[in-house]
Amino acid sequence: MRSKRRIVGSFLLLFCTAVAIGLLILTFFPQAGARVAKPLRAIIGNEAVGQLETIYFTLQDGARRTQYQTGLAQVSAPWEVTVLPVTAVPTTTQTATPAPSRTPTAIATQPAHTTPTTDAITPTATATATPSTTATPSPTPWTLPPLPPLGTLAGEGVWQPYLFDPAGEVVAVRTFLQPDAARPYAIVAIVAFDLRKTRLHYVLGSEEPALPNGPRGYGLMNADHKIPGRLLATFNGGFMGSHGAYGAMADGLLVLPPKDGYATVTMGNSDGRVQIGEWGSDIAADGDYQSWRQNARLITQNGQITDRVYNGSAATWGSSINGDVVTWRSALGLSEDGQVLFFAAGPSLSMPALAETMLAVGAYNSLLLDINETWVHFAAIRTHGDTLVAEPLLPEGMSTNPDRYLKQSQRDFFYITISEPWLQR
């Protein structure tokens, strides 16, 4: 009897040790988990792998909460916030009018790139005006009204100049929010793009999304866009084909057929106009699109959080990962007037927390993109001479392969460029 108990005890000890080692590996090397998950899905299936991931995410969140509750870890802003003396220009009052002429002696300039630290990112691009020799006033930098804070961090909701056109004018700003009171470490970074000056593009990955024996993309962005002064940012796409088979098409190549009623982002074929809505109702099935991507259901619709956000359904919000599980999540949203595109991402997020973020920033319609630390990624593209440098939006969780979309990618992704009309002013 004692021998049997010893065997059982030894087995339990070995099992717990293996689990602990596995958790440590996944915590410090999330890419390892991604490499293991793919072949494991073929053996035990998506649902079983999803259950294992849910256990891991739950244990990880429990450990993280304990760290912060006991004072072993402190919450800090993801970057240093500097309040600039500029007047916010709400885009809801703007119309797509021709760009105003600018005085050459009053053009904003972009500072040199600086490498982010692991503790904070000092804004690598702030709008500074070259001293003018005339009495002509400098143009007001584009920005958005501050957002009401959802948490307690200083600087929360304050928009900072982030990305610039070749002349140094602001074309994108960023801020952060704390949408979950129970998890102060769940910090969401948001980037807002001025769509009058920028253009969204979509690229199919060389392997995903796709169906077995179906067509696949090339995983490469347009070479004419991958040049200094034009390429601004890259960020992740949506789920794999096996996780919902949501529709996807880029540059005329259809790899997954569309599904009526599902959240979709489209890019117009002629003008690049961005739309986000439900396919078949908000989004016309016979529209003239260069590219489009579906992923799950809408998070916000017509300025309201959709009811499905609170149902916690794994089928709706992540195949085998339900909406209540906290993990890295990302989303894409559009303002009511269609002039501002929002990208949001962060760790330890449930679907309700992500939805509260999208509502707070003013995303009239929004959709979920990919989830989990391995796949959620955003990089600002900076220029060093003739070299493009990818700078992660969040240093924690986005520092692995930040240039992943500057080369061929197995997974689909989006990227942002300066629009052609804005370059030709």
RAHUHU-V780661 format. One record per backbone hydrogen bond with DSSP energy under -0.5 kcal/mol. CO is the residue of the C=O (numbers start at 1). NH is the residue of the N-H. E is the energy in kcal/mol with one decimal. If there is no record, write none. Layout:
co->{CO | CO}
nh->{NH | NH}
e->{E | E}
This chain:
co->{1 | 2 | 3 | 4 | 5 | 6 | 7 | 8 | 9 | 10 | 11 | 12 | 13 | 14 | 15 | 16 | 17 | 18 | 19 | 20 | 21 | 22 | 23 | 24 | 25 | 29 | 29 | 30 | 31 | 32 | 33 | 34 | 35 | 36 | 37 | 38 | 39 | 40 | 40 | 41 | 45 | 46 | 47 | 48 | 49 | 50 | 51 | 52 | 53 | 54 | 55 | 56 | 57 | 58 | 59 | 60 | 61 | 62 | 63 | 64 | 65 | 66 | 67 | 67 | 78 | 80 | 80 | 82 | 84 | 86 | 88 | 90 | 91 | 95 | 102 | 103 | 104 | 106 | 107 | 109 | 109 | 120 | 120 | 121 | 126 | 128 | 153 | 155 | 157 | 157 | 160 | 163 | 163 | 165 | 169 | 171 | 172 | 172 | 173 | 174 | 175 | 176 | 177 | 177 | 179 | 180 | 183 | 185 | 186 | 186 | 187 | 187 | 188 | 189 | 190 | 191 | 192 | 193 | 193 | 194 | 194 | 197 | 199 | 201 | 203 | 204 | 205 | 208 | 211 | 219 | 222 | 222 | 225 | 227 | 227 | 230 | 232 | 233 | 234 | 235 | 237 | 240 | 240 | 241 | 242 | 247 | 248 | 248 | 249 | 250 | 252 | 253 | 253 | 256 | 259 | 262 | 263 | 264 | 265 | 266 | 267 | 267 | 268 | 273 | 275 | 277 | 278 | 278 | 278 | 279 | 282 | 283 | 284 | 287 | 288 | 290 | 290 | 291 | 292 | 293 | 295 | 296 | 297 | 299 | 300 | 301 | 304 | 306 | 307 | 308 | 313 | 314 | 314 | 316 | 318 | 318 | 320 | 322 | 323 | 325 | 327 | 328 | 329 | 330 | 331 | 332 | 333 | 334 | 334 | 335 | 339 | 340 | 341 | 342 | 343 | 344 | 345 | 346 | 349 | 350 | 351 | 352 | 353 | 354 | 355 | 356 | 357 | 358 | 358 | 359 | 362 | 364 | 365 | 366 | 366 | 367 | 370 | 372 | 372 | 375 | 377 | 378 | 379 | 380 | 380 | 382 | 383 | 384 | 384 | 387 | 389 | 389 | 390 | 391 | 394 | 395 | 395 | 399 | 399 | 401 | 403 | 409 | 410 | 410 | 412 | 413 | 414 | 415 | 416 | 416 | 417 | 419 | 420 | 422}
nh->{5 | 6 | 7 | 8 | 9 | 10 | 11 | 12 | 13 | 14 | 15 | 16 | 17 | 18 | 19 | 20 | 21 | 22 | 23 | 24 | 25 | 26 | 27 | 28 | 29 | 32 | 33 | 34 | 35 | 36 | 37 | 38 | 39 | 40 | 41 | 42 | 43 | 44 | 45 | 45 | 49 | 50 | 51 | 52 | 53 | 54 | 55 | 56 | 57 | 58 | 59 | 60 | 61 | 62 | 63 | 64 | 65 | 66 | 67 | 68 | 69 | 70 | 72 | 73 | 121 | 82 | 123 | 84 | 86 | 88 | 90 | 93 | 94 | 97 | 104 | 106 | 107 | 139 | 130 | 111 | 128 | 117 | 122 | 80 | 128 | 109 | 156 | 158 | 147 | 159 | 174 | 171 | 172 | 168 | 165 | 194 | 162 | 163 | 192 | 160 | 190 | 157 | 179 | 188 | 181 | 183 | 186 | 187 | 179 | 188 | 189 | 347 | 177 | 345 | 175 | 343 | 173 | 195 | 341 | 197 | 198 | 419 | 417 | 415 | 413 | 219 | 217 | 205 | 214 | 409 | 225 | 226 | 227 | 230 | 231 | 418 | 381 | 416 | 379 | 414 | 370 | 243 | 245 | 245 | 244 | 294 | 255 | 256 | 292 | 253 | 254 | 250 | 255 | 248 | 262 | 279 | 295 | 277 | 293 | 275 | 290 | 291 | 272 | 268 | 266 | 264 | 281 | 282 | 283 | 261 | 284 | 280 | 287 | 289 | 269 | 251 | 252 | 267 | 249 | 265 | 368 | 263 | 368 | 306 | 366 | 304 | 301 | 309 | 310 | 311 | 317 | 318 | 319 | 297 | 320 | 321 | 322 | 325 | 351 | 327 | 349 | 372 | 346 | 369 | 344 | 367 | 342 | 364 | 365 | 338 | 195 | 335 | 193 | 333 | 191 | 331 | 189 | 329 | 327 | 354 | 355 | 356 | 357 | 358 | 359 | 360 | 361 | 362 | 363 | 362 | 364 | 303 | 334 | 299 | 300 | 332 | 330 | 375 | 376 | 377 | 236 | 393 | 234 | 382 | 391 | 389 | 385 | 386 | 387 | 384 | 382 | 391 | 392 | 380 | 398 | 397 | 399 | 401 | 402 | 404 | 406 | 206 | 207 | 208 | 237 | 203 | 235 | 201 | 232 | 233 | 199 | 423 | 424 | 425}
e->{-2.4 | -2.6 | -2.1 | -2.5 | -3.1 | -2.8 | -2.4 | -2.6 | -2.3 | -2.6 | -2.7 | -2.9 | -2.4 | -2.5 | -2.5 | -2.6 | -2.6 | -2.5 | -2.6 | -2.2 | -2.4 | -2.5 | -2.3 | -2.3 | -2.7 | -1.5 | -0.9 | -1.5 | -2.0 | -1.9 | -2.4 | -1.4 | -0.8 | -1.7 | -2.2 | -1.0 | -0.9 | -3.0 | -0.6 | -1.5 | -1.9 | -2.6 | -1.9 | -1.9 | -2.5 | -2.3 | -2.1 | -2.3 | -3.0 | -2.3 | -2.4 | -2.8 | -2.4 | -2.2 | -2.3 | -2.3 | -2.7 | -2.0 | -2.0 | -2.0 | -2.5 | -2.1 | -1.8 | -1.4 | -0.8 | -0.5 | -0.5 | -0.7 | -2.4 | -0.5 | -0.6 | -1.3 | -1.5 | -2.5 | -0.6 | -2.6 | -0.7 | -0.6 | -1.0 | -0.5 | -0.8 | -1.4 | -0.6 | -1.3 | -0.6 | -1.8 | -1.6 | -1.9 | -2.5 | -0.6 | -2.1 | -2.7 | -1.4 | -2.3 | -2.3 | -2.8 | -2.4 | -1.9 | -3.0 | -2.7 | -2.9 | -1.7 | -0.6 | -2.8 | -0.6 | -1.2 | -2.2 | -1.7 | -0.6 | -0.5 | -0.5 | -0.6 | -2.0 | -1.9 | -2.1 | -2.5 | -2.1 | -0.9 | -1.8 | -1.6 | -1.1 | -2.5 | -2.2 | -1.9 | -2.0 | -2.1 | -1.3 | -1.2 | -2.8 | -2.0 | -1.6 | -0.9 | -1.8 | -1.9 | -1.9 | -2.0 | -3.2 | -2.5 | -2.6 | -3.1 | -1.9 | -1.5 | -0.5 | -1.1 | -0.6 | -2.8 | -1.9 | -1.6 | -2.8 | -2.4 | -0.7 | -1.8 | -0.6 | -2.0 | -1.5 | -2.1 | -1.7 | -2.1 | -2.2 | -1.7 | -2.7 | -1.3 | -0.6 | -2.0 | -2.5 | -2.5 | -1.5 | -0.7 | -2.9 | -3.0 | -0.6 | -3.1 | -1.4 | -1.1 | -2.0 | -1.3 | -0.9 | -2.5 | -2.5 | -2.4 | -0.5 | -2.0 | -0.7 | -2.7 | -1.9 | -1.1 | -3.1 | -1.5 | -1.6 | -1.6 | -2.1 | -1.1 | -0.7 | -0.5 | -1.9 | -1.7 | -0.6 | -1.0 | -3.3 | -0.5 | -2.6 | -3.0 | -1.7 | -2.9 | -2.3 | -2.6 | -3.0 | -1.5 | -1.3 | -1.5 | -2.8 | -2.3 | -2.8 | -2.8 | -2.7 | -2.4 | -2.8 | -1.9 | -1.5 | -2.1 | -2.8 | -2.4 | -1.6 | -2.2 | -2.4 | -2.2 | -2.1 | -0.7 | -2.5 | -0.7 | -1.1 | -2.7 | -2.3 | -2.8 | -0.6 | -2.5 | -0.9 | -1.1 | -2.1 | -0.5 | -1.9 | -2.1 | -2.2 | -0.8 | -3.2 | -2.8 | -0.5 | -0.5 | -2.2 | -3.0 | -3.2 | -0.6 | -0.6 | -2.8 | -0.9 | -0.8 | -0.5 | -0.5 | -0.7 | -1.8 | -2.0 | -2.3 | -2.0 | -2.6 | -1.3 | -2.9 | -2.5 | -2.4 | -3.0 | -1.3 | -2.5 | -1.9 | -1.7 | -1.0}
